[in-house]
């Protein structure tokens, strides 16, 4: 099957790059749609021993930065929220990538640099080109379409039992489709599920048939995600269900995972539940006091201990600024940044995550909107993955998570700016009226010349009460 998909992936690759170079409004949606096809060719080099996954991870940042230089005022980098912390982070990424270049060579250093750089690229490109409200449905629909292929592959495996790539977790066969590992299929499913929730909440309020179609799509997505038997995937699903269901008081959402399991029938549901419990058998054994904690997290504690033992052998410069070695396989984002950038690199990364998380939390307290909630859920997914994976090494995952977060922060900032402007206009008008010495003439002018009163929002009385047609 992978061999059959290769020509399709090549065609999508060149089409995506071409559209992205011409117009990001069309290129970015196609980028999300084509990424699962391109990721399926991870074993096949196409140019000078480079794979399409590597090429697109480098070409997308280069093209987006070209558009950034030529961008209009609305899409300018200067309009991006939290741009300062991102500039500091990316600058240090460049520094420790150069250390890797000096020690291991150009290709490993460039690989690390572009992997981390795609975080800023995702954060910028979605908010820059999809801030206008008429463009956002186009983006969300494209993300929904992007999930059709991996969901279809997963459902085909469920229906037929076909296995293209064999991978086990705690003795359980995982359905990972045609991709490298369970990380890919899980990310596609969670990405699709989150966009389905967001699109359903914003664009299908009274459209019953659309809601029903999205609900069926959600059930299929959840079942494919469950059959990947990913611990971080289960943790993210539980957090999301609680966040969306409880904060929005959409208690029916809490029933979606259970309904999805029940659709498979009592016996199959019992087998599935038994498999899920088997995946977590070591964690359950640890809580019961029967198993050592080092055996949890799929035994990653041993590899982490080995990495820390190696870390102790480095000199002060390597510990402070970076080891100069590639640590993409660290299975922990913080350890990866510690090896790549030393204490300073880890500090920059933690400050970036902390700043973004704090801003998202404050925005949610001010306005519990579906967009803010979706961005918070994406951030939670990222934080879960940082424990046992290296999400900052996956360009496609960064485009989605940081793209959604950046769009949410930009929309919230735009709304705050609009509200502040309205309040300033109201204050200026009130001050001008209160400073007028001739109140009789002022009232007369208001009565005779209502069109001279500027349209002001947010004033409970005065011109809004007397001349409601003047308030847009």
Secondary structure, DSSP 8 states (H G I E B T S, - for coil): -HHHHHHHHHHHHHHHHHHHHH-HHHHHHHHHHHHHHHHTTTT-EEETTEEHHHHHHHHHHHHHHHHHHT--STT-GGGSTTHHHHHHHHHHHHHHHHHHHHHH-HHHHHHHHHHHHHHHHHHHHHHHHS-SHHHHHHHHHHHHHHHHHHHHHHHHHHHH---SS--EETTEE---TTSSSHHHHHHHHHHHHHHHHHHHHHH-SS-HHHHHHHHHHHHHHHHHHHHTT-HHHHHHHHHHHHIIIIITT-GGGGGHHHHHHHTT-HHHHHHHHHHHHHHTHHHHHHHHTSS-GGG-GGGHHHHHHHHHHHHTTS-HHHHHH--SS--GGGSSHHHHHHHHHHHHHHHHHHHHHHHHHHHHHHHHHH---HHHHHHHHHHHHHHHHHHHS-GGG-HHHHHHHHHHHHHHHHHHHHHHHHHHHHHHHHHHHHHHHHT-S-HHHHHHHHHH-GGGS---SS-SSTHHHH-GGG--
